[in-house]
Amino acid sequence: MARITREWLPPAADSAPSPLVLFNSFVDEKVPFVPAAGASSKQISWYACGPTVYDVAHMGHARNYLTFDIVRRVLEDYFGYNIQMVMNVTDVDDKIILRARRNYLLNAYRGEGKSAAEVKAFTEAAIHAAAAKQAKKVAALQEQVATAAEEAKGPAAGAMAQRKVSDLEDAVKGEQLKGRQAAEALEALAAVQLTGTPADVEALLAVGGDYVAEALDAERGAGVTDPSVFRAHAARYEREFLEDMDSLGCRRPDVLTRVSEYIPEIIEYVQRIVNNGMAYESNGSVYFDTASFRSCGHTYGKLNPWAVGSATLAAEGESNFETSEKRNPQDFALWKASKPGEPVWDSPWGQGRPGWHIECSAMASTILGSRMDIHTGGEDLRFPHHDNELAQAEAYYHCDGCKQWVNYFLHCGHLHIEGLKMSKSLKNFITIREALATFNARQLRLMFCLQPWNKTMLYGEQSRAEMKAREAQLRNFFGNVEAACRGADVNATEQRWTADDFELNSRVCATQVAVDAALRDNINTPAAMDALSDLIKHVNKYLEKKQEPGAARPLLLRKAAAFVTRILSVFGIVDAPSDRPGFTETSAAGNDGAVGAKVLDAFASFRDEVRSLAKAKAEAAGLQAAVARLQGEALQALGVTLAEAGGKTTWQPAAGSPAAALGPTPSAYLGALAAFAGSVQAMAAAGAAAKDVLAACDRVRDEALVDLGVRLEDRADGKSVWKLDDPAAMREEIAARAAAAASAARKKLEGAAERKAKELEKLEGLAALPSIQEALADKYSKFDEASGEPTHDKEGNALEGKAKDKARKDYEKAAKVREPLAKKLAEDPGALDKMRAELEELRQQLAALPAA
């Protein structure tokens, strides 16, 4: 295989330095980013390959759209570029046609009244056919891998040849997975228990519906002619896709191009390529002429040159479209002649529909013209789709001298799960909606920011754990800063900087430099997040030293928090302005925020006092006095009184108090405080034990306040600190702590039960042994009644000398074996029965624990 040369024409740069470098797929390396309008220009044109709306969007799609939303935000909000963002929606495509037709046929099959036995037989045959098809595909691919591997051994092969081998090996893994899935489907089908009810058919189709739909399509697909079948299918999944993008917090494009609305432009695009001599008509279809394209001075396969000529690697773009009409195997369809069971439009070449690749070239050119700055998409679109897009555009603009339609092609890495690319065809995907049922949009975005945008992303336990740890770090940081700054009066406290303050400020400045360098270096969000993490650690160390009132410098702390917030806002992780640090839903603002803070201060102080009294086992009068102080001081200052109503303690505004106009948040805080004060009053009246009072303090911290979005942290000095936080995140932490405590309790009980069982087994084994005399009866015939030692040998002769010494040793050895039982029974004759009862109690305690 000849060595491959990459082709890319860098945009002309003026004297202004490039503010950043980007990983450009044309050369697979980082290059300076220069807008087409000049290095000093802030105008960027960007075309994003949008979804082919044939099914629900999964996390593999999120890898593309969420990743490039982060990149877009950095370019717009950090570097200040003005971007015209265009995204297409492919609503006319082989996959859409197949899926819409198959779903339609499968639903019709459901309504035919087939018996469960008929459905099972048809489903089994369909799965067997699919499994056989996969086996042939795997065998053919493995031959291609072997051939490519031999070619890669040549001295002139280079890295590109190895890339081809790697791509083919990935294709083998994918097809092998499909084969395993077919085998698993057969096993699942055999396991379906038929009950003689209509539910049997649904149970069978739940296992093998996809295989049944494929078989039905082969038999009946040509008979599906209603255009609404295809349009309704695409419209449904387009709507769901855009809803999913909104749920992920992705910015909408400026222009949305839908294939079905650009058919005239697509036809004109194809016609000009034909006119330019780089496409030809054949039996109503039009094909791109790759040989003519090359002869006109263009390069085909700029992005994945090693894949050119591989039918397997090109198959994704020619799905369900094998033909002998092409002049060259590398040629591809621009316009496809009509077939039964497909939507059609009129054209100069007869009825048909667009090819997949031409759609993007035509729509992007219609909006952005003959040159664009950035084109983005998933790694799997490099070849053939994006390479074909480039060829079509250069052919269309050939007479204008176009040699490079796109300046920067950015491809995000695959998202892998269990070592394979997540995709619908492999059926190993997690939908975006399923992911959002487990994580919120901020957590997913944070997870994506922690991995390079252009590398393979692992969606596994490790990445999820890292995301959780970073989110907890950020939450604690914002809470700590807010708590340290709360109530700090700059006018009333010294603000002169100490050495610690100078040190923290230098850390803030160094972090700003580090983040800037990271973002200029291919928008390296993981490095930027690491720099923020280091700053947070330094702020936490600073706060550990500055716990005395007035010791910390609130203006400096807010500077650090504002910078962290700003960068998180750039990434889309928060949408708060940087002058209000933290996550949006945990930031208090306005008068309600100020009043709410006073209520929570009073709440924390009152609970601290109650806990202190309970720990000291104070009399009931002490608790009653604490409630009285709460009413007479903190609540009175807030213009609030407590009242009993229906057996519950509530709050009400004092006459003429502004508390009557409080918003819902401080009102809810007051309601919880009133209820807690009422419970303390009731416990005091009932003479409740100290442990019950402490338990009530824990409950209000872990339940009532959590529901209100308040984290209350108990500290060693007895003074708790409150922070605003996400209730769901706190509940998850509490559940995790409870699970950890339950696991520890289970392990402790299991250990105790195991030790008790082993000890009992040992003692019971000793109890089952014969007596010493019985055990030594094969050697000795008589024993001393007092000592128990042998006195005569087996023949009845008295033992003397060495024989007597040996007999004593035999006795002592046997006695030593039985000593643990003898000692236990000497202490308590009923010890074994007690141990059996203790073991049974331990086992009952284990059985009563919730399942692990």
N, C-alpha and C positions, 0 to 999 in steps of 0.2 A: 504494500500500500504506500503510495507516494505521500510525502510529508505535506501537510495542509497549511496554507497560509491564510491568516484571518484578514478581513478587509474592513476598515473603518476610517472614515474621513473626519478628523477632529474639527469641530466648529472653529472658525477664525476667532482668535482672542485679541482684544485690544490691550492697552497698557495696564488696565485694571487687573489685579490678581484675582484668581478664582477663589470664591469663599469656601468651596468644599469640593471633595472628590466623591464620585459615585462608582459603584461596581457595574460596569457596562458589559452586557452579555455579548456585544459584538467582539470583544477581545478577552472577555472573562478576567478582567482585572480592573482595579480602581483607576479612574482617569479624572482629570479636572473637569468640573461641570461648567460649561459656558453656554448661556442661552443663545439661540439662533439670532436674536436681535442684538447680541453683543454682550461682553462680559459685564458691562456696567448696567445692562438692562435688568429690570425686575419682572419682565413679562415672560411667561412660560405657557406653552401649549402642551397638553397632556391628554393622551387617549388611553383609556383603560378597557381591556377586553372584559366585557361584562358577562353575565351568566347565560348559559344555554338552558332555558327554563323548561326542563323536562321532568324535574322531580324536586323534592325538598332540598334546601341548601344545608350542607353539612359543614363540619369544622374544617375540612379541607378547603372549602370555599372561603370560610372566614380567614384562613391563613393568607389568602390573596387579598381580599377586600379590607379586612381589618389591618393587615400589615401595611398596605399602601395608604390607608387612611392615616396611619401614624406618620408615614413618610411625608404625605401631603401636608399634614399639620405642621411638621417641622419646617418644611420649605415655606409655608405661608406664614406661620405664626412666629417662628424663630428667625429665619433668614429674610423674611419680608417679601417673598416673591408673590406676584399676582398671577394666579394660575387659571387658565381656562380649561376646565376639566370636562371631558366628553367620555361618556360610557355608553356602550351599546347593550341592547338586550337582544339576544338571538332567539327569535320566536319562530324561525323557519329553519329546520335542521333535521338531519337523519335521526338523531336521538329522540327529538320531540315527536317526529312522525311515528317512529317505532313504539315509543312508550304510550302515546295517545291511542294508537291503533290497538296495541296489545291490551291496554286497560279497558278499552271499549269492548273488545272481543271477550275478555275474561268476564266482564259484567254480564254480557249477553249469555255466556256459557252458564253462569250461575242461574240464570232465569229459564234454562231449558228443562228443568225438572229431572236431571240425571240422578240416578240412585247413587248412594255412597259407594257401592261396589264398582259402578261404572267410573265414577270420578277417581277412585283410588287406582284402578287399572290404568286409566289414561295418564294420571299423574306419574305413576311409576314408570311407564314407558317414556314419558317426556324427560324425566330425570335421567334415565339410562341413556337416552339419546344425547343429552347434554354432556354427561360424563364421558361418553365415547368421543364426542367432539373435542372436549378439553384434552383428552389423552393424546389425540392426534396433534393438537396445537402444541402441547408441551414437547412432544417428540421432535416436531419440525423445528421448534425454537432452539432446542438443545443442539441440533445439528448446526444451526446458524451460529450459536455461541462458539461451538468447536471451530468452525471455519474462521470466524472473526478472531478467535484467540490465536490461531496459526498465523493469520495475516499480521497480527500485532507483534509477533516475534521478530519480524523483519527489521533490519538495521535502520531503515528509513521510515519506519512506521510512526514513531512519535507518540505523544500523549493522546492525540485525537483518536488513534486507533484503539487505545485502551478505553477511552470514553465510550466508544461504540460497544465494546465487549461488556462494559459495565451496564450500559443501557439495556442491552439484550438480556443480560443476567437478571436485571430487575423485571423485565417482561416475563421471563421464565417463572420467577417467584410468583408474579401475579396470576399467571395462568394455572400454576400448581395450586394456588389457594382456591381458585374457582373449582378445580377438580375435587379438592378436599371438601368444599362446601356442598358439591353435588352428592358426594358419598355420605356426608352427614345428613343431607336432606332425605336420602333413601332410608337411613337408620331411623330418623324421626318419623318418616311416613309409616314404617313398619310398626312403630311404637304407638301410633294413634289408636285409641280404643274406640271402636264404633258402638254407639249406643242406640242406634235405630231411630234417631231424631234428626230433624233438619240441620242441627248443629254439626252433624258429622261432616257434611260437605264443606262447611266453613273451616272446620278443623283440618281437613285434608288440604284445602287450598291455602291455609295459613302457612303450611309447610312447603308446598310445592307450587304456589300460584305463579311465580315468575317463570318456572319451567313450563307450566301449562300454557301461559300466555304466549311464550315463544313458539310452542308447537301449534297453537291455534293460529298464530300469525302466518306461519308457513302454509297452513291449509286454507285460511280464509281471508288473509290480509288484503288481497287484491280487491275484495268486495266492499271495503270501507271507502266510501266516496264523499261523505258529507263533510264539507270544509269546516263546519262548526266544531266537529270533533277535535280537530287540531288546534283551532284558535282558542277554544274554551280551555283546553288543557294548558296551553302556554300562558294564557291570561291568569289562570289560577296560580301557577307557580311563580310568575313574575310578581304578582301582588304579594305573595308570601315572602319572596326574596327581599323585596324592598322593605317589608315590615321587619324582617330579620336584621337587615342593615340598620334600620332605625333603632332596633332594640340593642344593637351593639354600639350605638353611638357614632356610626360612620356618617360623615358629611355626604349629603347628596351631591351628585355631579351637577355641573352647570347646564349640561345638555345631555338628554337621554335619547339615543337613536334606536328605534325599533325596526328590525329588518322588514317586517310586513308593510311599514310606512315609507320605505325607501326603495321599493322595487323599480320605479322608473329610473332612479339614479344608478342603480346596480346594472340595469340593462344597458344604459348609456356607457357605463364604465367598461363593461365587457365589449361593447361594440368598438370603442376606441382602441382597446388592446388588439382586437381583431384587425382593425384598420392599420395599426402600427406593425402588423406582421408578426405578432408574438402570441397569437391564439388562432385556433382553427375550429370549424364546425364539422361535426361528424354525427349523422343520423339524428339531428335535432339537438344534440348536446354540443357544448363548446368547451374545448380543452386549452389549457395554457401550454404553450410550446416552449419547453425548457431549453431545447437545443437552439431554437431561433433566438431566445432571450440571451443565451450566452454569446451567440454569433454577433449580436448587436452591441457587445462590449460590456454586458452586465455579468454579475456574479450570482449564481444561484446557491442558496444554502449558506448564508453568511453567519447565522447564529449556531447552527448545528451541522457544520460541513461533514462531520464524520457519519451523520445519519443519512446523507443523500445516497440514494440507491438501495437503501434497506426497506424492503416492502413491509417488514414487521414494524419498524419505527415510524413508517408513514401511514400505517393502517388506521390510526386514530382519526386521521383526516379524511379517509376514504371509506368510512364505515358503511357497510352494506352496499358498496358500489364497485364491484369487480366488473371489468369490461375489457373487451378486446379492441375497442374503438380507438384507443390512444396510440399515437405514433411512437411514443417512448414510455416505458414504465414509470418514469419520473414525472410525466405530465399529469396534471390534475384538473378536475372539472371546475369551470367557471359558471357554466349553466348546464343543468341536468334536464334532459328530455323527460317528459311526463311519463309516469308509470302508474298502473292501477293502484289505488289505495294511498295516493299522495295528493297534497294540494298543488294547484297549478296556476300559472299566470301566462298571458299571451306575450310573445316576444318575436323578434325578427326570425328566430330559428324554430318557431313553433311553440306549442305550450310546454311549459316546464317550470322549473324553480331554480333559485340561485344555489351555487355551491357554497360551502361553509366559508371558505377563505375570502371569497370576493366580497362578502357582506361587509366585513370590517374595513377593507381597503376603500370601498366605495363610500361608506358612511363617514369614516374618518376624514377622507379627502373632501367630502362635501362641506364639512364643518371647518376643518383646519387647513386644507389646501395641500400644497406640494411639499411642505416641510413642517415637521413637528419636533418639539424638543424631547418629549418623553413618551414612551409607549410602555405599558406595564401589563403583566399577566403572570400566570403560574408557570413554574418551570416546565411542566408537561406540555405547554403550548409552544415552546421554542421551535420544535419541528414536528409536523410540517406547517402548522398553522401560521406562526409568525414569519417563518422564512417565506412562505407562500404569499403572505400579505405584502412583505417587502418587494417581492418579485413583481406582483401585480401592480403595485403603485409605481415602481420604476418603469414598468412597461407602459402604464397609462401616461406618465409624464415624460416618456422617452424623448419626445420632440422638444421638450423644454430643457433637456440636458440633465435630467434628474438621475443621480447615481446613488443618492442616499436620502430616503424618504424620512427616516427617523434618525435623530442624532444619538439618543440614549435609550437603549432597551433594557429595562429593569425586570428581572424575573425573581419572584420570591421562591424560597426553597419549599420543597414538599413538606407536608405535615405527616409524620410517621406515627403509626400505632402498631405496636408489636412487630417492629422492624419493617413494615410495609407501608407504602404510600396509602393514605386514607382516600378511598374513592368509592363511588356508587357501584362501579362495575365489579369491584372486589367485595362489595357488601360488608366492608369492615368499618363503616362510617358511624359517626355520632352526629346527629342533626344539631344545628345551631340551637333549636328550641330545647332539645334534650340537654345540651350543655348549659343553657341559661336556667334550666330547672335545678342545676347543681351549683353553678357559679353565677354571680351577677356580672353585668357587662364590664364593670370596672376591673373585676378580678381577671376576666379573660384578657382584657387589654393589657393589664399588668403582666400577665403571663407571656403575652406576645412581645412586650417591651424587653423582657429579660432574655430573649434569644435573637440572634442576628437575623435581619430581615431576608438576607439572600442565602442563608444556609438552611439545611434540613432542620425542621423543628420537631422535637419529640413531644408528643402529647401523652405523657405517662405520669406515673405517681411522683417521680422525682421532680418534674417541672411543676406539677400542681403543688407539691410540698414547698418548693422554693417560693412560688407565688404567695402562698399562705403566709410564709414567714416574712416576706417583704411587706405584705399588706399589714400584718400585725406591727411590724417595725414602724411603718408610716403612721398608723393609727396612734400608737403609743407616743411617737414623737410629737404629733400635733397636740395630743392631749396633755403631754408634759409641758410643752411651751405655753399652751393656754392656761394651764393651772399655775405656772410660774408667773405669768404676766397678770393673772386675774387680781384685780384690786391694787395693782402696783401704781402708785401715784408718783409720776416722774417729777412733778413739781415739789413734792414733799420729801423726796429721798435723794441721797447723793448719787450723782451720775458719773463721777470721775472714774475713768477706766483704770483697772488694775492689770497686772501681768496676765491674769487669766482671760480678761476681756480682750486684750491685744492678741493673745494666742487664738481665741475663738474667731476673731475677726479675720485673722490671716487664713484660718481654715476656710472661712466662707469665701474669701477672695480666691484661694487656691481651687476650691470646688467650682467656682464660676469659670475659671480658666480651664479646668479639666473637662467640664461638661461641654464647653464651647469646642475644645479640641476633639472630643468624642463625636459630636454632631457634625463637625466639618469632615471627619474621617468616615465617609460612607454612612452617615446618620447612624452611628454606633450607639443605639439606645441601651444595650446591656452595659457598656462602659459608662454611659451617663448615669444609669441607675446605680451602678457600683459607687460612683463618685458621690452621689446623693446619700447613699448608705453610709459611706465613711463620714460624711459631714454629720449625719444624724448621731453616729456613735460619739463624735467629739462634743456635740451639743449635750448629749446625755451625761458624759463625763463632767462637763462644765456644770450642769445642774446638780450633780452629786456633791460638788464642792460648794455650791451656792444655795444651800437649803435654808439659811437664816433669812428672815424677812428683809427685803431691800438689798440683799447681796447680789442677786442677779441683775443684769442690765436688760430690762424689757425691750428697749429699742433695738439692741443687738440681737436678742432672741427673735424678735419679729422680722428682722432683716434675714436671718437664716431661714425661718419658716416661710417667708414670702418668696425667697428664691426657690426653695423646694417646691412650693405650690405652683410657682410660675412654670417650672419645667414639667411638672405633672400635668399642668393645664395644656402646655404645648403638645404633650403626648395624648391628650384627651382623657387622661385618667381622672382628672377633676375638671369641673367647669367653673370653679370659683375664681374670682379675680385675685391677684397675688397680694392685694392689700387686706384680704380676709383669709388668712392661712387655713389650710385643712381641707377635708372632704366637705362637699357642699352641704350635705344633710346634717353634718355635725357642727356647723358654724352658727352661732347665735348672732342675731342682728337686731338693731332697733331697740325700742323701749321694752318690748316683751322680753328680749334677750337679757337686758339689764335686770329686770324684775325677776326673771327666771333664775338668774345667777344668784340673786339674794335669797330666793326661796331655797335653792339647793345648798347654799352656804348654811342656812338655818337648819335644813334637813340633816346635813352631814354633822353639824355640831351637836344637834339633839341626839342623834343616834350614837355618836361617840360617847356622850355622857351616859346614855342608857347602858351601853356596853361596859363602860368603866365601872358603873354601879353594880352590874350583874357579876362581873369578874371579882369584885370585892365582896360579893354576897351581901350587899347592903339591904337594909330593911325596906319594906314596901313604901314607907314614908319617903324614902329617898327618890324612888321612881315617881311618886306623886308630885314631889317638889320639882323634879326635872320637867314634868309636863306643865306645871304652873309657871316655871321660868320661861318655857317656850312661848306660852300664851302671853305672859306679861312683858316680854322683851322683844324677841324676834318677830313674832306674829303681829304684835301691836305696832311695831315700826313699819310693818308692811300694810297696816290698815286692815287687818284680818282678825276675826275671832273664830273660835271653834264652837260648834253646836251639835247637839244630839238630835238625830232624826231617824225614826224607824229602827232603832237599835244600832245605828251606825253614826260614827263621828264624821262630820263634814265641816267645811269652812264657809264663811260668809263675810262679805265686806262690812267693815264697820260703817256707821252712819257717816255719810259725806266722804267716804274714802274713795280714792281713784281706783282701788282694787276692783270696783264694780265693772270697770271697763277693760279688765285684763283679757288678753287673747287666750286661745285654747292651750298653748304650751305651758305658761306659768300656772294657769288654772289647774291643769292636770297634775303639775308638781304639787300644788297646794292640796289637791284631793288626796294624793298618796301620803303626804305628810300628815294630814288630818287623820287618815285611817290608821297610820302607824301610831300616832299619839294616842288615839282611842284604844288601840290594842294594848299599849303600854299601861294606860290607866286601868284597863280591865284586868291585866295580869297582876298589877299591884293590888287591886281590890281582892283578887282571888288568892293572893299569897303564892304566886307561881314560883317554881324553883328557878334558880339562876340559869340552869341549862336551857330551860324553856324560853327565858328572856333572850339569851344569846341566840337561840335558834330563830326567834322572831326577827332579830337583827340581821341574821344571815338571809332570811327569806325576803325581807324588804330590799336587801341589796341585790339578790340574785333573781328576783321575780318582778316586784312592782317597779323598781327603778330601771331594770333592764327593759321592761316593756315600754318605758318612757324614753328610752335611748340614753340613759345615764349610766355610766360606769363609775362605781364607787370602789376605791381601792383602800383597803385597811393597811395602815403602816405601823411599824414597830413602836413609834412614839405615842400610839393611841389616837392620832389625828388622821382621819381619812381625807382623801382627795377625790373630788368628783371631776369627771370628764364627759363630754358628749360623745356618743359613739353609736354605731349601727346596731340596733337590737338583734338582728339576725346573726351578726358576727359574734356578739357577746353570748347569745344562746349557744352558738356552735362551740365557743370556748368552754362554756359551763358544761355542755354535754360531753366535750372531750375530757374535761377534768373528772366528771362523774364516771365516764367510761374507764379512765385510767385508774381511779380509786376503786371501782368495781373489779377491774382486772387485778389490781394489787391485792384486794380482799380475797378474790377467788384463788390467786396464787398462794396466798398465805394459808387459806383453809386447805387447799389441795396439798400443800407441803405438810401441814399439821396432820392431815388425814393419812398421807403416805407414810410419815414417820410413825404414827400410831399403829397403822396396819402392819408395818414391818416389825415393830417391837412386839406387837401382839402375836404375829405369826411366829416370831422367834421363841417367845415364851410358851406358846401353845405347842410348838414343836418339842420344846424341852419337857413339857408336861406329858407329852405322848411317849417319851422315852421310858424304857423299863427301869426298874429300880437298879441301884448300883449292884446289889447282890445278884439280881437277875442278869444284869449285863455281864458280870464276871463269873457266872456259874459254869462256863465252859472251862475255866481255869482253876476255880477254887470251890471247895465243898462246904466249908464252915467259915463264919464271920463272927467277930467279937460283938457282943450285944451292946456294949457301951460305945465303942468307937466306930463300929461298923467295918473295921478293916479285916481282910482275910486272915484266918488262923491256920487253915489246912488246905493242902493242895487238892486237886481233883480226885486223887486216889485215897484221900483221907489222912495223909501223913501231915504231921504238924510242921509248920513252916519255921525255919531257923536260918540265921545268918543272912547270906545274900538273897536267898529265896524270900525271906521275910521282908527284906528291904525292897525287893522288886514288887512284891505284893502291895506294900504300902504305896509305892509310886503309882501302881495301876489304880488303886483306890483313889488317891489324890487327883489323878488325872480325870477320872470319871466324875468325881465330886466337883472339880473345877468347871467342867462342862455344864453341870446342873446348878452351879452357884447362883447365876442371875435370877433363876426362878425361885430358888430357895430363899434368897435374900428378899425378893419381892413379896413372897407369901409370908415370910417372917414379919415383915412390916404390916401387911394387911392380908389376911387369909382370903378375902374376897376380891383381891386385886384384878384377877383376870376378868371377872364379871363386870367390874367397874370399867376396865379398859374397853370391853366390848360395847358397853353402853356409851362411853365417850366417843368411840369410833362411829357408832351409829348416829350420834348427835351431829358430829362433824359432817357426815354424809348428808344428813337432812338439811343442814345449813347450806351446803353446796347446792343441793337440789332446789332450795328456795331462792337462790340467786338468779337474776335475769340471765338469759342465754348470752353467751359471749358474742 
